Amino acid sequence: MKPIKLAIIGAGGYGDYCLGLLERFVDPESYQLVAAIDPFYEKVPRYAQLTAQGVPMYRTPEDFFAVDRADLVLIASPIHLHKQQCLLALKHGAHVLCEKPLAPILQDALDIREAVAASGRKLGVGFQMSFCDPIQNLKRDIQSGLLGAPKSLRTYVSWQRYDSYYNSPWRGHIRDAQGNWVLDSILTNATAHYLHNTCFVLGDRFDTAAMPEHLTVELYNGKGIETFDTAFVSGKFASGCDFFLSVTHSGDRDVDPILQYTFENAVVTASGNDDSAEIIATFADGSTKNYGAALGEYHVAQKLRTMIAVAADPSLDVPCTPDTVLPHLTMCNAIFDQADVHPLPADRMEHVSEPEPGLFMRGLADEAWTCFQTGKLPSELGFDWAKQPTVIKLDGYTTFSGAKCCCKEDIHA
């Protein structure tokens, strides 16, 4: 098969990570890297390597498209640029793999969806769990009824983030320095894959995700950022299945993701953040089915392999499209529009210096774990620091207003 022509927009940061995935986990005969596009390309980690390989470098996508073309454009640029770069790539006849989030606000995502439909090209969104075989096989078994009706889907993550993590023009911010929407938070960034996956596995087709009917949300801020670093989200789907996320960056210890999906006939579990994080269904009779690990870099690279194959043969399907990500984006936009953010208790926040400076809440990891185990919000469990939740109905919510943006209450220093 003739290699497809691949261009990458954003060659530093996550784009550099993607270049590494291409080198290690994608058949080099399947693609030709025809452009690395970055306004500061001299500073990207692989500048010397790309130069030695003869890869052309451009400062803007417009510069590239003025002289060349691509079958597939990988967009790993800052979030506020995703819409304009997706539209430009589609206009020039390229398929697109856009890293998540597709866009910070619903209006932009809907514009991109419309452009995809008009272009005749395909666009994948880089929620990598949706592309990997273990999740796809799990989803097929859910659809077939093998596991029985879904009852409850729960997720727990306590990923510590130190001060350096937020030393960024966009992490933890509502807007960037130029006033563009960013809406960065633990739900839209670090644990976005798990909130999206909750909806994705309940989708009724290969490329759909289920939309919850309503949410009950408690948001907390321990870091002094503009948004929130701790979230408890309870919700329900039309099928009657409920879900619960208990996620924090302010926990006093690191705990990699733990998933517990309960069905009528089986309980599906996974824990970890690498190739050891196998997804296992345990049935009522004690038998098990191992779907394999959905995490680890080989599985992350599946989105690249899939979209390269789609660019070579557009008749192939894309598992994660603009439509697929709308439930996740709808939830996140509605949360930013409607939910209150409260400070974590100052008298339980502790500064650490090792392995680097950071601020964490004593006992939070265990309390968040209790929330996960019981499926109850902190306020329902009577924690003395908990505040009243916000109830959010998602029916009819199609436009992000930005009127609230979750930062009305003062936070401690």
C-alpha positions in Angstrom: 0.0 0.0 0.0 1.3 3.5 -0.9 2.2 5.5 2.2 -0.2 8.3 3.1 1.1 11.9 3.4 1.0 13.0 7.0 1.4 16.5 8.5 1.5 17.3 12.2 0.4 20.7 13.6 2.1 21.3 16.9 5.4 19.5 17.1 6.3 20.2 20.8 4.5 19.1 23.9 1.9 16.4 23.1 2.8 16.7 19.4 6.3 15.5 20.3 4.8 12.6 22.2 2.8 11.7 19.1 5.9 11.8 17.0 7.5 9.3 19.4 4.4 7.0 19.1 4.7 7.1 15.3 8.3 6.1 15.5 7.8 3.2 17.9 4.3 1.8 17.2 3.3 2.7 13.7 4.5 0.9 10.5 7.0 3.4 8.9 5.9 2.1 5.5 2.3 3.3 6.1 3.0 7.0 6.2 5.4 9.8 5.0 5.8 12.7 7.3 5.6 15.6 4.9 5.4 18.5 7.4 6.0 19.5 11.0 4.1 22.7 11.6 5.0 24.8 14.6 5.4 28.6 15.0 8.6 27.9 17.1 9.8 24.8 15.3 13.5 25.5 16.1 12.6 24.9 19.7 10.8 21.6 19.4 12.6 18.5 20.9 12.9 16.7 17.6 14.1 19.7 15.6 17.6 18.2 14.9 16.1 14.8 14.1 13.4 16.1 11.8 16.0 18.3 10.0 18.3 15.3 9.5 15.4 13.3 8.2 14.6 16.1 5.7 11.1 16.7 7.0 9.9 20.1 5.9 9.0 22.5 8.7 6.5 25.4 8.6 5.4 28.0 11.0 1.7 27.9 10.1 -0.7 25.5 8.4 -1.4 28.2 5.8 2.3 28.2 4.8 2.2 24.4 4.4 -1.0 24.2 2.4 0.3 27.0 0.1 2.9 24.6 -1.2 1.9 21.0 -0.4 -1.0 18.7 0.6 -1.6 16.0 3.1 -3.9 13.0 3.3 -4.0 13.2 7.1 -3.4 16.1 9.4 -2.7 15.4 13.1 -3.6 18.4 15.2 -1.8 18.6 18.5 -1.8 22.4 18.9 -3.3 24.5 21.7 -7.0 24.0 22.3 -8.2 27.3 21.0 -6.7 26.7 17.6 -8.4 23.3 17.0 -11.5 24.7 15.3 -9.7 26.9 12.7 -7.1 24.2 12.0 -9.7 21.5 11.6 -11.6 23.6 9.2 -8.5 24.6 7.2 -7.3 21.0 6.9 -10.8 19.8 5.8 -11.0 22.7 3.3 -7.7 21.4 1.7 -9.0 17.9 1.4 -7.3 16.2 4.3 -8.6 13.8 6.8 -8.0 14.9 10.4 -7.0 13.4 13.7 -7.6 16.1 16.3 -6.3 15.6 19.8 -8.9 16.0 22.6 -10.7 18.1 23.4 -12.0 18.7 19.9 -13.0 22.2 21.0 -13.5 24.0 24.3 -17.1 24.9 23.6 -20.1 23.1 22.0 -20.7 25.7 19.4 -17.2 25.2 17.9 -17.6 21.4 18.0 -20.9 21.6 16.1 -19.3 23.9 13.5 -16.5 21.3 13.0 -19.1 18.5 12.7 -20.9 20.5 10.0 -17.6 21.1 8.1 -16.8 17.4 8.3 -20.1 16.5 6.8 -19.7 19.0 4.0 -16.1 18.0 3.2 -16.6 14.3 2.6 -13.5 13.7 4.7 -13.3 12.0 8.1 -12.3 13.4 11.4 -11.2 11.4 14.5 -10.9 12.8 18.0 -8.0 11.5 20.0 -9.8 9.9 22.9 -7.5 6.9 22.6 -9.5 4.4 24.7 -12.3 4.6 22.1 -9.9 3.4 19.4 -8.4 0.4 21.2 -9.5 -3.2 20.8 -10.2 -4.0 24.5 -12.7 -1.1 24.8 -14.2 -1.9 21.4 -14.6 -5.6 22.3 -16.1 -4.6 25.7 -18.6 -2.3 24.0 -19.6 -5.1 21.6 -20.3 -7.4 24.5 -22.4 -4.7 26.2 -24.4 -4.2 23.0 -24.9 -8.0 22.5 -26.3 -8.4 26.0 -23.6 -10.8 27.1 -22.9 -8.7 30.3 -26.6 -8.0 30.9 -28.1 -4.6 31.4 -25.7 -1.9 32.7 -26.4 -0.9 36.3 -23.6 1.4 37.5 -20.4 2.7 36.0 -17.9 4.1 38.5 -14.4 5.7 38.2 -11.9 6.7 40.8 -8.6 8.7 40.2 -6.3 10.4 42.6 -3.6 11.8 40.5 -1.4 14.3 42.4 -0.5 17.4 40.5 2.3 19.6 41.8 2.8 23.3 41.5 4.8 22.9 38.3 1.9 21.3 36.5 -0.1 24.5 36.7 2.9 26.7 35.6 1.3 27.0 32.2 -0.6 29.6 30.2 -3.7 27.4 30.0 -3.7 24.6 32.7 -6.3 25.4 35.3 -7.5 28.5 33.3 -10.8 29.5 31.9 -9.3 31.6 29.2 -5.8 31.9 27.9 -3.9 35.2 27.9 -5.5 36.3 24.6 -9.0 35.7 26.0 -9.7 32.5 24.1 -11.8 29.9 25.9 -9.7 27.0 27.4 -12.0 25.7 30.2 -9.2 23.4 31.5 -10.0 21.3 34.5 -9.6 17.8 35.8 -12.7 16.7 33.9 -11.7 18.3 30.6 -8.1 17.3 30.7 -6.4 14.6 32.9 -9.5 12.4 33.6 -11.4 13.4 30.4 -10.8 9.9 28.9 -12.7 8.2 31.8 -15.7 10.5 31.7 -15.9 10.1 28.0 -15.5 6.4 28.2 -18.4 6.1 30.6 -20.6 7.5 27.8 -18.8 5.7 25.0 -19.2 2.1 26.2 -23.0 2.7 26.5 -23.3 4.0 22.9 -25.6 2.0 20.7 -23.2 1.8 17.8 -19.5 1.5 17.1 -19.1 5.2 17.0 -21.7 6.6 19.4 -21.7 7.6 23.0 -24.7 7.8 25.3 -25.9 11.2 26.6 -26.8 11.3 30.4 -30.1 12.8 31.3 -28.9 14.8 34.3 -25.9 15.3 36.6 -25.4 16.0 40.3 -22.0 17.7 40.8 -19.7 18.8 43.6 -16.6 20.8 42.5 -13.7 21.8 44.7 -10.5 23.8 44.3 -7.5 23.1 46.5 -4.8 24.5 44.2 -5.9 28.2 44.0 -6.5 27.8 40.2 -9.2 29.5 38.2 -11.3 26.3 37.7 -11.3 23.1 39.9 -9.0 20.2 40.6 -11.4 17.9 42.4 -14.8 16.7 41.1 -17.5 14.3 42.2 -20.0 13.7 39.4 -23.1 11.5 39.7 -25.4 11.0 36.8 -28.0 8.8 35.1 -28.7 7.6 31.6 -32.1 7.1 30.0 -31.6 3.3 30.4 -31.6 3.7 34.2 -27.9 3.1 34.5 -26.2 5.5 36.8 -22.6 6.6 36.9 -20.2 8.1 39.4 -16.8 9.8 39.0 -14.6 10.6 42.0 -11.5 12.4 40.7 -8.9 14.7 42.3 -5.5 16.3 41.8 -5.4 17.4 45.5 -5.4 13.9 47.1 -2.7 13.2 49.6 -1.5 10.1 47.7 -1.3 9.0 44.1 -3.8 6.3 42.9 -4.0 5.4 39.3 -7.5 5.0 37.6 -9.8 2.4 39.0 -12.9 1.5 37.0 -15.8 -0.6 38.2 -18.6 -1.1 35.7 -21.5 -3.2 37.1 -23.9 -5.1 34.8 -26.8 -7.5 35.4 -24.6 -10.5 34.7 -21.0 -9.3 35.4 -18.8 -6.7 37.0 -16.1 -5.2 34.8 -13.0 -3.9 36.5 -9.7 -2.3 35.6 -7.0 -0.5 37.5 -3.7 1.2 36.6 -2.4 3.4 33.8 -0.2 1.2 31.7 -0.1 -2.2 30.0 -0.9 -4.0 33.2 -4.3 -2.3 33.5 -6.3 -5.3 32.1 -10.0 -5.0 31.7 -11.6 -8.1 33.3 -15.3 -9.1 33.4 -16.2 -11.4 36.3 -19.5 -13.2 35.8 -22.0 -14.3 38.5 -20.8 -18.0 38.1 -17.2 -16.9 38.9 -16.0 -17.2 35.3 -14.0 -14.3 33.8 -13.2 -12.7 30.5 -10.0 -10.7 30.0 -10.3 -8.0 27.4 -6.6 -7.0 27.8 -5.2 -3.6 28.7 -6.7 -0.5 27.2 -3.8 1.7 28.3 -0.1 1.8 27.6 1.6 3.5 24.7 0.9 0.8 22.1 -2.9 1.2 22.7 -2.5 5.0 22.7 -1.0 4.7 19.3 -4.0 2.8 17.9 -5.7 6.2 17.1 -2.7 7.0 14.8 -2.8 3.6 13.2 -6.6 3.8 12.7 -6.6 7.3 11.1 -3.6 6.4 8.9 -5.6 3.4 7.7 -8.7 5.6 7.2 -6.7 8.1 5.1 -5.5 5.2 2.9 -9.0 3.7 2.7 -11.8 6.2 3.5 -14.4 3.5 3.5 -13.2 2.5 6.9 -15.1 3.7 10.0 -13.8 6.0 12.7 -14.8 5.1 16.3 -14.5 8.5 17.8 -16.0 11.4 15.7 -17.3 14.9 16.5 -20.7 13.3 17.3 -19.1 10.7 19.6 -17.6 13.4 21.9 -20.7 15.6 22.2 -21.9 13.9 25.5 -18.5 14.6 27.2 -18.3 18.1 25.9 -22.0 18.8 26.8 -21.4 17.7 30.3 -18.3 19.7 30.7 -19.7 22.9 29.2 -22.9 22.5 31.4 -20.7 22.1 34.5 -18.7 25.2 33.7 -21.9 27.1 33.0 -23.9 26.0 36.0 -22.0 24.4 38.8 -20.5 26.2 41.9 -16.8 25.6 42.8 -15.9 25.5 46.5 -12.5 25.7 48.2 -11.2 22.7 49.9 -10.7 23.3 53.7 -7.6 25.4 54.3 -6.9 23.8 57.6 -6.4 20.4 55.9 -4.3 21.6 53.0 -0.6 20.7 53.4 2.4 22.0 51.5 5.0 19.4 50.5 8.5 20.0 49.1 9.3 16.4 47.9 9.5 15.2 45.2 8.7 18.8 44.3 6.5 21.6 45.8 2.8 21.0 45.9 -0.4 21.5 47.9 -2.6 18.5 48.9 -5.5 17.8 51.3 -4.8 15.5 54.2 -7.1 12.5 54.0 -8.8 13.4 50.7 -7.6 10.3 48.8 -9.3 8.0 51.2 -12.5 10.2 51.4 -12.7 10.3 47.6 -12.3 6.5 47.6 -15.2 6.1 50.0 -17.3 8.2 47.6 -16.3 5.9 44.8 -17.1 2.7 46.8 -20.5 4.0 47.9 -21.5 6.0 44.8 -22.3 8.9 47.1 -21.2 12.6 47.0 -19.2 14.1 49.9 -22.3 16.0 51.0 -24.3 12.8 51.1 -21.6 11.2 53.3 -21.7 14.1 55.7 -18.0 15.2 55.3 -17.6 18.4 57.3 -16.0 20.2 54.3 -18.6 19.2 51.8 -21.0 21.7 50.2 -24.4 21.3 48.5 -24.2 19.9 45.0 -25.5 21.4 41.8 -28.1 19.5 39.8 -27.8 19.9 36.1 -30.3 18.8 33.5 -28.7 18.2 30.1 -31.8 18.0 27.9 -31.9 21.0 25.5 -28.4 22.2 26.6 -26.7 23.0 23.3 -24.8 26.3 23.8 -22.1 27.3 26.2 -22.8 30.8 27.6 -19.8 31.3 29.8 -21.9 33.3 32.2 -20.8 31.5 35.3 -17.5 29.7 34.6 -17.3 28.1 38.0 -15.3 30.7 39.8 -17.6 32.9 41.8 -16.3 31.9 45.3 -13.0 33.1 46.7 -10.4 30.4 47.3 -7.6 30.2 49.8 -4.1 31.2 48.9 
